[in-house]
Amino acid sequence: MELTDWLLTPGERGNSATRLDSRRADRTAWSHGNLVRPLIHGSTYFPALLGAIRAQRAGDLLLFTDWRGDPDERLDGPGTEIGRVLGEAAARRVIVKGLLWRSHLDRFQFSEAENRHLGEAVEAGGGECLLDMRVRPGGSHHQKLVVLRHPDRPQLDVAFVGGIDLCHNRHDDATHRGDSQSLTIAAAYGPHPPWHDIQLAIRGPAVGDIEAGFRERWNDPAPLTRSPFVRLRELAHGEDTNADTLPPQAPDPAPCGTHTLQVLRTYPNRLGRGYDFAPDGERSIARGYRKALRRARSLIYLEDQYLWSPHVIEPFAEALAAHPGLRLIAVIPSFPEQDGRLTLPMNLIGRITALDRLRRAGGGRVAVYGLENHAGTPVYVHAKVCVIDDVWASVGSDNINLRSWTHDSELTCAVLDESTDPREPRDPGGLGDDARGFARELRLELAREHLDLTAPTPPHASDPLCDPLNAFEAFAASAADLDAWHDKGRRGPRPAGRLRTYHRPSLSRTARTLHAPLHRLLVDPDGRPFGLRRRNDY
């Protein structure tokens, strides 16, 4: 396997201003020798994060970015509230620096108040947390990362990257009973919405790449906001609006595994003065997907919060149309997060157009599922995962929608394992690229949860799910059994599995008449002003 067949070269990233592709002596656009571990669900990620933070001591470095942070969200029981944990780290003289999106006011159900309070908790301990609105109008900072460096103990260096925010709703586990510290979303998900999500724990040289990306944002000379009203308020309240200087970046951690990792990002082409590190924005997430999808031959496995926008779906549809043996499995929320009279039809229009395009391209080779827990409550899928042919895997903050590919700031990691999976079948894509251990095991771990299966023993024993066709059929059979049980009034024992067949939503003619023109003319399915889109952004 040639890495350049799957990963972006520096020229293909389309952003020569970033340090990411020039910081190594060999000028490679990725790092070798990493150890990447998927942390599925907040109940796995939060305790791991807590242990790593509490192991830090004076002089260590903690960097984080987030879309929303709730200071009272507990990482592992009472006394482990994230605001308290970060404040205590700063009080131990750990260098704590954070960037939180300065979002809209809470009356619009965003998170300015929560993010401000988390920043206050960090700064009370002696750290620094900036509310960052250096985005394009209508956009957000959506990256979710934590980097922990230890100058005298580099073997402890770790970065956490993925889709899990440091906020309410995220602390769920495989039983999907929800987080006791919950926020209300669509009514179908109940008072404690079950939540499916994933983060990566990364060790090795890639930690240096992720830190370098944080430093680019931290050192951005542009003011944190362009709003004169917000700047006056900052002045009146004495808010910190100037980033302190970070200590010099330590050498990258030593290689410790077999995983090659490439950091991919989205930054918008900002109006007026752009980012110093991305003057014309960056679309490496979109470009990375498009390149990997051109190699897809057997199975694309997706877990995604949205799966919206026909523009973003197009490279998936092209791959399906070009290769008659290619199949696609997508696991998505059964219902959009919001169910208002305006937002629900808008969201459904976006999803309908995307699914129609996929099914025109792939027909019965496209299978889309929702999830439910064993009590029958839908599970909100917040994960952002893509596995292609058990070779290329991507986990990050980005969704399959236009915002994530063009407009918001996003961060994802594309992982290729240098070691092949010893299980059969080999080379599922027919391109001479044998299945890789990380990508395959990630797909299998997620599939086993959804199918209520346990891993075979010994760990590398033959597993029928390794075969893409077997996996596709296993998902279909499990969903059919559970659908039939519901159709019969839930009589008799509940079948194993959590998969429900996702049927194309239907909208009344009236709803289409009222909302489709608004959708086409004013906003896209992601709720962003249509006029701010550049069609050639990706």
C-alpha positions as CSV (number, residue, x, y, z in Angstrom):
1,M,0.0,0.0,0.0
2,E,1.3,3.5,-0.9
3,L,0.3,6.0,1.7
4,T,0.0,8.6,-1.1
5,D,-2.9,6.6,-2.5
6,W,-5.0,7.3,0.6
7,L,-3.5,10.4,2.3
8,L,-3.2,14.0,1.1
9,T,0.2,15.2,0.0
10,P,1.2,18.8,1.1
11,G,0.1,20.2,-2.2
12,E,-3.3,18.3,-2.0
13,R,-4.1,19.9,1.3
14,G,-4.5,23.2,-0.5
15,N,-3.1,25.4,2.3
16,S,0.6,26.1,2.0
17,A,0.5,28.5,5.0
18,T,0.0,25.8,7.7
19,R,2.9,24.4,9.6
20,L,1.4,20.9,9.7
21,D,3.0,19.8,6.4
22,S,6.4,21.4,6.9
23,R,7.3,20.8,10.6
24,R,9.1,17.5,10.0
25,A,12.5,17.1,8.5
26,D,11.3,14.8,5.8
27,R,8.4,17.1,4.9
28,T,5.8,14.3,5.1
29,A,2.2,15.4,5.6
30,W,1.5,12.8,8.2
31,S,3.3,11.1,11.1
32,H,4.3,7.4,11.5
33,G,4.6,5.3,14.6
34,N,1.5,6.4,16.6
35,L,-0.8,4.4,18.9
36,V,-4.4,5.4,18.4
37,R,-7.2,4.0,20.6
38,P,-10.9,4.6,20.0
39,L,-12.8,5.6,23.1
40,I,-16.4,4.8,22.4
41,H,-18.8,6.8,24.5
42,G,-18.3,9.5,27.1
43,S,-18.2,6.9,29.8
44,T,-14.9,5.6,28.3
45,Y,-13.5,9.0,27.3
46,F,-14.2,11.1,30.4
47,P,-12.5,8.8,33.0
48,A,-9.5,8.5,30.7
49,L,-9.3,12.3,30.4
50,L,-9.7,12.7,34.1
51,G,-6.9,10.3,34.9
52,A,-4.6,12.0,32.4
53,I,-5.3,15.5,33.7
54,R,-4.8,14.5,37.4
55,A,-1.5,12.9,36.5
56,Q,-0.2,16.3,35.3
57,R,2.0,18.4,37.6
58,A,3.7,21.8,37.6
59,G,5.2,22.8,34.3
60,D,3.1,20.4,32.2
61,L,0.9,21.8,29.5
62,L,-2.8,21.3,28.9
63,L,-4.4,22.7,25.7
64,F,-8.1,22.3,24.8
65,T,-10.7,23.6,22.3
66,D,-14.4,23.0,22.4
67,W,-17.7,24.0,20.8
68,R,-19.5,23.9,24.2
69,G,-18.2,23.3,27.7
70,D,-20.4,23.0,30.8
71,P,-18.3,23.5,33.9
72,D,-20.5,21.2,36.1
73,E,-20.3,18.2,33.7
74,R,-18.8,15.3,35.8
75,L,-16.1,13.3,34.2
76,D,-16.4,10.4,36.8
77,G,-18.8,11.1,39.6
78,P,-19.1,14.0,42.2
79,G,-16.0,16.1,42.6
80,T,-14.9,15.6,39.0
81,E,-16.7,18.4,37.3
82,I,-14.7,19.5,34.3
83,G,-14.5,23.2,35.4
84,R,-13.2,22.1,38.8
85,V,-10.7,19.6,37.3
86,L,-9.2,22.1,34.9
87,G,-9.1,24.8,37.7
88,E,-7.3,22.4,40.0
89,A,-4.8,21.6,37.3
90,A,-4.1,25.3,36.8
91,A,-3.7,25.7,40.6
92,R,-1.1,22.9,40.5
93,R,0.8,25.2,38.1
94,V,-0.1,23.1,35.0
95,I,-0.1,25.6,32.1
96,V,-3.8,25.4,31.1
97,K,-4.9,27.2,27.9
98,G,-8.3,26.9,26.3
99,L,-10.2,28.1,23.3
100,L,-14.0,28.0,23.4
101,W,-16.4,29.2,20.7
102,R,-18.1,32.4,21.7
103,S,-21.5,31.3,20.6
104,H,-24.8,33.0,20.4
105,L,-26.9,33.9,23.4
106,D,-28.5,31.1,25.3
107,R,-32.0,32.3,24.5
108,F,-31.2,30.9,21.0
109,Q,-30.2,27.6,22.7
110,F,-26.5,27.9,22.1
111,S,-23.9,28.0,24.8
112,E,-22.3,31.4,25.4
113,A,-23.2,31.4,29.1
114,E,-21.9,27.9,29.7
115,N,-18.7,28.5,27.8
116,R,-18.1,31.8,29.8
117,H,-18.6,29.9,33.1
118,L,-16.1,27.2,32.1
119,G,-13.6,29.9,31.2
120,E,-14.1,31.5,34.5
121,A,-13.5,28.2,36.4
122,V,-10.2,27.8,34.4
123,E,-9.1,31.3,35.1
124,A,-9.9,31.1,38.8
125,G,-7.2,28.5,39.1
126,G,-4.7,30.5,37.2
127,G,-5.3,29.2,33.6
128,E,-6.4,31.1,30.6
129,C,-9.5,30.4,28.5
130,L,-10.5,32.7,25.5
131,L,-13.9,32.9,24.0
132,D,-13.1,32.8,20.3
133,M,-15.4,34.2,17.6
134,R,-12.8,34.3,14.8
135,V,-15.2,32.6,12.4
136,R,-17.1,33.5,9.3
137,P,-20.6,34.9,9.9
138,G,-23.0,32.0,10.6
139,G,-20.2,29.6,11.5
140,S,-18.8,28.1,14.7
141,H,-15.6,26.7,16.1
142,H,-16.5,23.0,16.3
143,Q,-13.2,21.4,17.1
144,K,-13.0,19.1,20.2
145,L,-9.5,18.4,21.3
146,V,-7.4,18.1,24.5
147,V,-3.6,17.9,24.3
148,L,-1.5,17.0,27.4
149,R,2.3,17.4,27.3
150,H,4.8,16.5,30.0
151,P,8.3,18.0,29.3
152,D,10.1,15.7,31.7
153,R,7.8,12.7,31.1
154,P,7.1,12.6,27.3
155,Q,5.9,9.0,27.5
156,L,2.7,10.4,29.1
157,D,2.0,12.8,26.2
158,V,-1.5,12.2,24.8
159,A,-4.0,14.0,22.6
160,F,-7.8,13.4,22.6
161,V,-9.6,14.2,19.3
162,G,-13.1,13.4,18.2
163,G,-16.8,14.4,18.5
164,I,-17.3,14.5,22.3
165,D,-17.7,17.9,23.9
166,L,-17.0,18.6,27.5
167,C,-20.7,19.2,28.2
168,H,-24.0,17.8,29.2
169,N,-25.6,14.8,27.5
170,R,-22.2,13.3,26.5
171,H,-21.6,10.9,29.5
172,D,-23.4,7.8,28.2
173,D,-22.2,4.2,27.8
174,A,-23.1,1.2,25.6
175,T,-26.4,0.6,27.5
176,H,-27.5,4.0,26.2
177,R,-29.5,5.1,29.2
178,G,-28.3,8.7,28.7
179,D,-26.4,11.2,30.8
180,S,-27.9,12.1,34.2
181,Q,-26.7,15.7,33.4
182,S,-28.9,16.1,30.4
183,L,-30.1,18.8,28.0
184,T,-33.4,18.5,26.2
185,I,-33.3,17.8,22.5
186,A,-36.1,16.4,20.3
187,A,-38.9,14.9,22.4
188,A,-38.5,11.4,20.9
189,Y,-35.2,11.0,22.8
190,G,-36.8,11.5,26.2
191,P,-35.6,13.4,29.3
192,H,-32.1,11.8,29.3
193,P,-31.3,11.4,25.6
194,P,-29.2,8.3,24.8
195,W,-26.0,9.4,23.2
196,H,-23.6,7.5,20.9
197,D,-20.3,9.2,20.4
198,I,-16.5,8.5,20.0
199,Q,-13.2,10.1,20.8
200,L,-9.6,9.0,19.9
201,A,-6.7,8.8,22.4
202,I,-3.6,9.4,20.4
203,R,0.0,8.8,21.5
204,G,3.2,9.3,19.5
205,P,4.4,11.9,17.1
206,A,0.9,13.0,16.0
207,V,0.5,14.6,19.4
208,G,2.9,17.3,18.1
209,D,0.8,17.8,15.0
210,I,-2.4,18.3,17.0
211,E,-0.6,20.7,19.3
212,A,0.8,22.7,16.4
213,G,-2.8,23.1,15.1
214,F,-3.9,24.5,18.4
215,R,-1.0,26.9,18.4
216,E,-2.0,28.2,15.0
217,R,-5.4,29.2,16.4
218,W,-4.0,30.5,19.7
219,N,-1.4,32.7,18.0
220,D,-3.9,34.1,15.4
221,P,-3.3,37.9,15.6
222,A,-6.9,38.7,14.6
223,P,-9.1,40.0,17.4
224,L,-11.3,37.4,19.1
225,T,-14.4,39.1,17.7
226,R,-15.2,41.8,15.2
227,S,-18.4,42.9,16.9
228,P,-18.0,46.4,18.3
229,F,-20.8,45.7,20.9
230,V,-19.1,42.5,22.1
231,R,-15.7,44.3,22.3
232,L,-17.3,47.1,24.4
233,R,-18.8,44.5,26.7
234,E,-15.4,42.7,27.0
235,L,-13.9,46.1,28.0
236,A,-16.6,46.8,30.5
237,H,-16.3,43.4,32.2
238,G,-12.5,43.2,32.0
239,E,-12.5,40.1,29.9
240,D,-9.2,38.6,28.7
241,T,-9.0,39.2,25.0
242,N,-5.3,38.8,24.4
243,A,-3.7,35.4,24.3
244,D,-0.6,35.0,26.5
245,T,2.5,33.6,25.0
246,L,2.8,29.8,25.0
247,P,6.0,28.1,26.0
248,P,8.0,26.7,23.1
249,Q,6.7,23.5,21.7
250,A,8.5,20.4,23.0
251,P,9.9,17.8,20.5
252,D,7.3,15.3,19.3
253,P,6.8,12.2,21.4
254,A,8.7,9.2,20.3
255,P,7.1,6.6,18.1
256,C,5.1,4.0,20.0
257,G,2.8,2.1,17.6
258,T,2.0,1.2,14.1
259,H,-0.5,3.9,13.1
260,T,0.1,6.5,10.5
261,L,-2.0,9.6,11.2
262,Q,-2.9,12.6,9.2
263,V,-4.5,15.7,10.7
264,L,-7.3,17.1,8.5
265,R,-9.2,20.3,9.1
266,T,-11.8,22.7,7.9
267,Y,-11.3,26.5,8.1
268,P,-13.6,28.9,6.2
269,N,-12.4,31.5,3.8
270,R,-13.0,34.4,6.2
271,L,-14.4,37.6,4.9
272,G,-11.8,40.4,5.0
273,R,-8.6,39.3,6.7
274,G,-8.4,35.6,6.8
275,Y,-6.4,33.3,9.1
276,D,-2.6,33.8,9.0
277,F,-2.3,30.0,8.9
278,A,-5.0,29.5,6.3
279,P,-5.5,32.7,4.3
280,D,-7.9,31.2,1.9
281,G,-9.3,28.7,4.4
282,E,-8.6,25.0,4.4
283,R,-10.7,22.1,3.0
284,S,-8.4,19.2,3.8
285,I,-11.3,17.2,5.5
286,A,-13.4,17.4,2.3
287,R,-10.3,16.7,0.1
288,G,-9.3,13.8,2.3
289,Y,-12.7,12.2,2.0
290,R,-12.8,12.7,-1.8
291,K,-9.4,11.1,-2.2
292,A,-10.1,8.1,0.0
293,L,-13.6,7.6,-1.6
294,R,-12.0,7.2,-5.0
295,R,-10.3,4.0,-3.6
296,A,-13.5,2.6,-2.1
297,R,-14.5,-0.8,-3.6
298,S,-16.2,-3.0,-1.0
299,L,-17.7,-1.1,2.0
300,I,-18.1,2.4,3.2
301,Y,-19.1,2.4,6.9
302,L,-20.5,5.7,8.3
303,E,-21.7,6.9,11.6
304,D,-22.8,10.5,11.4
305,Q,-25.0,13.1,13.1
306,Y,-26.4,14.6,9.9
307,L,-25.7,13.0,6.5
308,W,-27.2,16.1,4.9
309,S,-26.5,18.1,1.8
310,P,-26.5,16.7,-1.7
311,H,-23.3,18.6,-2.4
312,V,-21.3,16.8,0.2
313,I,-23.0,13.4,-0.6
314,E,-21.9,13.6,-4.2
315,P,-18.4,11.9,-3.9
316,F,-20.1,9.0,-2.0
317,A,-22.7,8.7,-4.8
318,E,-20.0,8.8,-7.4
319,A,-18.1,6.0,-5.7
320,L,-21.3,3.9,-5.5
321,A,-22.2,4.5,-9.2
322,A,-18.6,3.7,-10.4
323,H,-18.2,0.4,-8.5
324,P,-21.1,-2.1,-8.5
325,G,-19.6,-4.2,-5.7
326,L,-19.4,-1.2,-3.3
327,R,-21.9,-1.0,-0.4
328,L,-22.6,1.7,2.1
329,I,-23.8,1.3,5.7
330,A,-24.8,4.5,7.5
331,V,-25.9,4.8,11.1
332,I,-27.6,8.1,11.8
333,P,-30.1,9.6,14.3
334,S,-33.6,8.4,13.8
335,F,-34.8,12.0,14.3
336,P,-33.1,15.3,14.0
337,E,-32.0,17.0,17.2
338,Q,-34.5,19.7,16.9
339,D,-38.2,19.1,16.2
340,G,-39.6,22.6,15.9
341,R,-42.2,23.5,13.2
342,L,-39.6,25.3,11.2
343,T,-36.4,23.4,11.9
344,L,-37.8,19.9,11.5
345,P,-39.0,20.2,7.9
346,M,-35.9,22.1,7.0
347,N,-33.7,19.3,8.3
348,L,-35.8,16.6,6.7
349,I,-35.6,18.3,3.3
350,G,-31.8,18.2,3.6
351,R,-31.7,14.6,4.5
352,I,-34.3,13.5,1.9
353,T,-32.3,15.1,-0.9
354,A,-29.0,13.4,0.3
355,L,-30.6,10.0,0.7
356,D,-32.3,10.2,-2.6
357,R,-29.0,10.9,-4.3
358,L,-27.3,8.0,-2.6
359,R,-30.1,5.6,-3.4
360,R,-30.1,6.6,-7.1
361,A,-26.4,5.8,-7.2
362,G,-26.4,2.6,-5.2
363,G,-29.9,1.3,-4.9
364,G,-30.1,-1.7,-2.5
365,R,-26.4,-1.4,-1.8
366,V,-27.2,1.6,0.4
367,A,-28.5,0.8,3.9
368,V,-29.3,3.4,6.5
369,Y,-30.1,2.7,10.1
370,G,-31.1,4.4,13.3
371,L,-30.4,3.1,16.8
372,E,-32.5,2.4,19.9
373,N,-31.6,1.2,23.4
374,H,-33.1,-1.9,24.8
375,A,-36.0,0.1,26.2
376,G,-36.9,1.2,22.7
377,T,-35.8,4.8,23.1
378,P,-34.0,6.2,20.0
379,V,-30.3,6.8,20.5
380,Y,-28.9,10.2,19.3
381,V,-26.0,9.4,17.0
382,H,-23.4,12.2,17.5
383,A,-20.4,10.1,16.3
384,K,-18.4,11.2,13.3
385,V,-16.8,8.1,11.9
386,C,-16.0,6.8,8.4
387,V,-14.2,3.5,7.6
388,I,-13.4,2.7,3.9
389,D,-12.6,-0.9,2.9
390,D,-11.2,-1.5,6.4
391,V,-8.1,0.4,5.4
392,W,-8.8,4.2,5.9
393,A,-10.5,5.4,9.0
394,S,-11.5,8.9,10.0
395,V,-12.7,10.1,13.4
396,G,-13.2,13.7,14.4
397,S,-15.5,16.6,14.9
398,D,-16.7,16.9,11.3
399,N,-20.1,15.7,10.0
400,I,-21.2,14.7,6.5
401,N,-22.7,18.2,5.9
402,L,-21.8,21.4,4.3
403,R,-21.0,23.3,7.4
404,S,-18.3,20.8,8.3
405,W,-16.8,20.7,4.9
406,T,-16.7,24.4,4.2
407,H,-17.7,26.8,6.9
408,D,-17.0,25.8,10.5
409,S,-13.7,25.0,12.0
410,E,-13.3,21.2,12.3
411,L,-10.6,18.7,13.1
412,T,-10.4,15.0,12.2
413,C,-7.8,12.3,12.1
414,A,-7.3,9.9,9.2
415,V,-5.6,6.7,10.4
416,L,-3.9,4.0,8.4
417,D,-2.5,1.1,10.3
418,E,1.0,0.0,9.0
419,S,0.1,-3.6,10.1
420,T,-2.4,-5.7,8.3
421,D,-5.3,-7.5,10.0
422,P,-4.4,-11.2,10.2
423,R,-8.0,-12.3,9.7
424,E,-9.6,-13.2,6.4
425,P,-10.7,-12.0,3.9
426,R,-7.7,-9.9,2.9
427,D,-7.7,-7.1,0.4
428,P,-11.5,-6.5,0.6
429,G,-11.3,-3.6,-1.8
430,G,-9.5,-5.5,-4.6
431,L,-6.8,-2.9,-4.9
432,G,-3.9,-4.7,-3.3
433,D,-4.5,-3.0,0.0
434,D,-5.0,-5.5,2.7
435,A,-7.4,-4.7,5.6
436,R,-5.7,-2.8,8.3
437,G,-5.9,-3.7,12.0
438,F,-7.1,-0.3,13.3
439,A,-9.8,0.4,10.7
440,R,-11.2,-3.1,10.8
441,E,-11.3,-3.4,14.5
442,L,-12.9,0.0,14.8
443,R,-15.7,-1.0,12.4
444,L,-16.1,-4.4,14.2
445,E,-16.3,-2.9,17.7
446,L,-19.0,-0.5,16.6
447,A,-20.9,-3.2,14.7
448,R,-20.8,-5.6,17.6
449,E,-22.4,-3.0,19.9
450,H,-25.2,-2.4,17.4
451,L,-25.8,-6.1,16.8
452,D,-25.5,-7.1,20.5
453,L,-22.6,-9.4,19.8
454,T,-19.4,-10.1,21.8
455,A,-15.9,-10.3,20.3
456,P,-14.8,-13.8,19.3
457,T,-12.1,-15.5,21.4
458,P,-9.2,-15.5,21.0
459,P,-9.1,-11.8,20.0
460,H,-8.0,-12.5,16.4
461,A,-10.2,-15.5,15.8
462,S,-12.1,-15.5,12.5
463,D,-15.1,-13.2,12.6
464,P,-17.8,-13.4,9.9
465,L,-18.3,-9.6,10.2
466,C,-14.8,-9.1,8.7
467,D,-16.3,-9.9,5.3
468,P,-18.1,-6.7,4.0
469,L,-21.0,-8.6,2.4
470,N,-21.6,-10.6,5.6
471,A,-21.5,-7.4,7.7
472,F,-24.0,-5.7,5.3
473,E,-26.4,-8.7,5.5
474,A,-26.0,-9.0,9.3
475,F,-27.1,-5.4,9.8
476,A,-30.1,-5.9,7.4
477,A,-31.2,-9.1,9.2
478,S,-30.9,-7.6,12.7
479,A,-32.8,-4.5,11.7
480,A,-35.5,-6.5,10.0
481,D,-36.0,-8.7,13.1
482,L,-36.3,-5.6,15.4
483,D,-38.6,-3.8,13.0
484,A,-40.9,-6.9,12.8
485,W,-41.0,-7.1,16.6
486,H,-42.1,-3.5,16.8
487,D,-44.7,-4.0,14.1
488,K,-46.2,-6.9,16.0
489,G,-46.7,-4.7,19.1
490,R,-43.5,-5.8,20.9
491,R,-45.0,-9.2,21.7
492,G,-42.6,-12.0,22.8
493,P,-38.9,-11.7,23.5
494,R,-37.1,-8.7,22.1
495,P,-34.7,-9.7,19.3
496,A,-31.0,-8.9,19.9
497,G,-29.6,-5.7,18.4
498,R,-30.3,-2.0,18.4
499,L,-30.6,-1.3,14.7
500,R,-33.8,0.1,13.2
501,T,-34.3,0.6,9.4
502,Y,-34.2,4.3,8.6
503,H,-37.0,5.0,6.1
504,R,-37.0,8.0,3.9
505,P,-38.8,10.8,5.7
506,S,-42.0,12.0,4.2
507,L,-43.2,15.6,4.1
508,S,-46.7,16.7,3.2
509,R,-47.2,18.7,0.0
510,T,-48.0,21.7,2.2
511,A,-44.7,21.4,4.1
512,R,-42.7,21.1,0.9
513,T,-44.5,24.1,-0.6
514,L,-43.9,26.2,2.4
515,H,-40.3,25.2,3.3
516,A,-38.6,24.1,0.1
517,P,-38.3,27.7,-1.4
518,L,-37.0,28.9,2.0
519,H,-34.5,26.0,2.0
520,R,-33.3,26.8,-1.6
521,L,-33.2,30.5,-1.4
522,L,-32.3,31.5,2.2
523,V,-30.6,28.6,4.0
524,D,-29.1,25.3,3.3
525,P,-30.0,22.1,5.2
526,D,-27.4,23.0,7.8
527,G,-29.2,26.2,8.7
528,R,-26.5,28.5,7.4
529,P,-27.2,31.5,5.1
530,F,-27.1,30.2,1.6
531,G,-25.3,33.3,0.2
532,L,-22.3,32.7,2.4
533,R,-21.5,29.4,0.6
534,R,-18.8,29.1,-2.0
535,R,-19.6,26.2,-4.2
536,N,-15.9,25.6,-5.1
537,D,-14.9,25.5,-1.5
538,Y,-14.2,21.7,-1.7
